[in-house]
């Protein structure tokens, strides 16, 4: 009997979560006028300058595969992943 009563109370609690309250609990929202962004004033004269700047940035970030340890971190990560799979897999039955 106690289980049935408990489940009935739980069902009422869940059902009451979907009921919309009649009165709003929040304060009314005041309308604020929208502010428009200004039009762009300056345009780039040469599109080649943007490409050159982008190439300079990408070259500065990484120039070759030996930067930032090269392949050391991926090898460590793949080895750790393989070891984790090996340990969690369990025995294989033939």
C-alpha positions in Angstrom: 0.0 0.0 0.0 2.9 2.4 0.8 4.5 1.7 -2.5 1.3 2.5 -4.4 0.8 5.7 -2.4 4.4 6.7 -3.0 4.2 6.0 -6.8 0.9 8.0 -6.9 2.5 11.0 -5.2 5.5 10.8 -7.6 3.1 10.7 -10.6 1.4 13.8 -9.3 4.7 15.6 -8.8 5.8 14.8 -12.3 2.4 15.9 -13.8 2.6 19.2 -11.9 5.9 20.0 -13.5 4.1 20.4 -16.9 1.4 22.8 -15.6 1.9 26.4 -16.6 1.3 28.8 -13.7 -1.5 31.3 -14.3 0.4 34.3 -13.0 3.8 35.2 -14.4 6.5 35.1 -11.7 8.8 37.5 -13.6 8.6 41.2 -13.8 7.3 42.6 -17.1 10.0 43.1 -19.7 10.5 46.7 -20.8 10.8 47.3 -24.5 14.3 48.7 -25.4 14.7 50.3 -28.8 17.1 48.3 -31.1 20.3 50.0 -31.9 21.6 49.4 -35.5 25.2 48.9 -36.2 27.0 51.6 -38.3 27.8 50.8 -41.9 31.4 49.9 -42.6 33.5 52.9 -43.3 36.7 51.4 -44.7 37.2 48.6 -47.2 40.4 46.7 -48.0 41.8 48.1 -51.3 43.7 45.0 -52.3 42.4 41.4 -51.7 46.0 40.1 -52.3 47.0 41.9 -49.0 44.5 39.8 -47.1 45.9 36.6 -48.6 49.4 37.6 -47.9 48.6 38.4 -44.3 46.8 35.1 -43.8 49.7 33.2 -45.3 52.1 35.0 -42.9 49.9 34.1 -39.9 49.6 30.4 -40.8 53.4 30.2 -41.4 54.0 31.8 -38.0 51.7 29.3 -36.2 53.4 26.1 -37.4 56.2 25.9 -39.9 56.9 22.2 -40.0 55.9 18.9 -38.4 58.7 19.1 -35.8 57.1 22.1 -34.0 55.5 21.5 -30.7 57.0 18.0 -30.3 56.1 16.7 -33.7 54.5 13.2 -33.6 55.3 12.6 -29.9 51.9 13.6 -28.5 49.8 11.6 -31.1 51.9 8.5 -30.6 51.4 8.7 -26.8 47.7 9.3 -27.2 47.1 6.4 -29.6 49.2 4.1 -27.3 47.2 5.1 -24.3 43.9 4.6 -26.2 45.1 1.1 -27.4 46.1 0.1 -23.9 42.7 1.2 -22.5 40.9 -0.8 -25.1 43.1 -3.8 -24.4 42.5 -3.7 -20.7 38.7 -3.1 -20.9 38.0 -5.5 -23.7 38.1 -8.8 -21.7 38.8 -12.2 -23.0 37.7 -13.3 -26.5 36.0 -16.7 -26.7 36.7 -18.8 -29.8 
